[in-house]
Every structure is written in C-alpha cells, then in structure tokens.
Amino acid sequence: MVTLLYIDTWPFIKFIGFILFLLIAFIGFWCLTFLVCILPYWLTYGIAENKGKINANVLPENVKSKTLPQQMNVEVVYKK
C-alpha cells in the first residue's frame, strides 16, 4: 500500500521539483546579471562622481531642490 502511494505521487513531486528548479534558475539569472553588469556600473560611477570626475562643473547648490521663494521667476503672493 505504501509503495502504491509513492508511485502515484512521484510525477507530481517531479513536477513541483521542476517548477522549483525554474524559479531558482530565474532568480539566479537575475542575481548574476545584477552582480556582473549593474553593480559594478553603479560602484564605478558613484566613486567617480564622489571624486569629482563626473559633473565636476556642476555646483551642489544648483542640484539641490530650492524652496518656492528661492526659485527664479516665482513671485510669492501669500506668505504665512
């Protein structure tokens, strides 16, 4: 009786294993893609930007978002 139950459920277990294999392969592919392609690009660009090699001519004050009265061509009508 036990062997019959084992034989009947074996295709279902193989199918679940195949689905898990596909899931792990999909996750592994995107993890490798991130580690090999995207992460080194982020790191090198970030280091270069911190050293001042990228955007060296841009002042940090111009990059920060300004409040409404500090913006050009804006007239504040009501001020609390």
N, C-alpha and C positions, 0 to 999 in steps of 0.2 A: 504494500500500500504506500509506503514511504517513497519507494523508487518510482512509482507511478506519478506521484505528486511532483517529484523532482523532474521527471521527463516532461511533464505537461507545462511546467513554468519556465523551463530552460529558454525557449525562444523569446519569452517576454523579458527575461533577465538580460539576454544578449542585446535586445533592442534598447533597454534602458542604459546598458553599458555603452552602446554605440552613440546614443544621444549625449551621454556624459562626455564621451570622447570628443564629439563635435564641439560641445560647449567649451571644454578645456582647450582645444585647438584654436577656437575662435578667440578666446581670451588671451592665450599665449601669443597669437599672431599680433594682436594689437598692443600687447605689452612690449614685445620685441620691437615693433615699429616705433613705439614711443621712446624706448630706451636708445635705439640706434639712430633714429632720424630727428626726432623733435627735441629731446632733452639736450643733446649737445648744441643744437642751434640756439636754444634758449640760454644755455650757460655761456656760450661764447659771445652772444650778442649782449647779454647782461653785463659780463665782465668788461667788454669793450666800451659799453655805454658808461659804466662807472669810472673807467679810467679816462674818459673824456675823448675817446677816439671816434665815437659816433655822436652826432648832434653837438659838437663842441662849440658851435657858434650860436646855439640857442640858449638864452638865459632861463634859469629855472623860474624866475618871476613871471615870465611870459607864458610858461606852460601851466602854472597853477590856475585854477578857475578863480575868476575875480567875482567879488560881490557886485551887486547891481550898481551902486554909486561909482565903483571903480571902472566900469566898462565905458568904452568910448561911445559917443553918440547916444547916450542914455540920459534922459532927464527924469529925476525922481520927483514926482508930483506930491506924494504923500509920504511923510516920514514920521514914524511913531516916536 
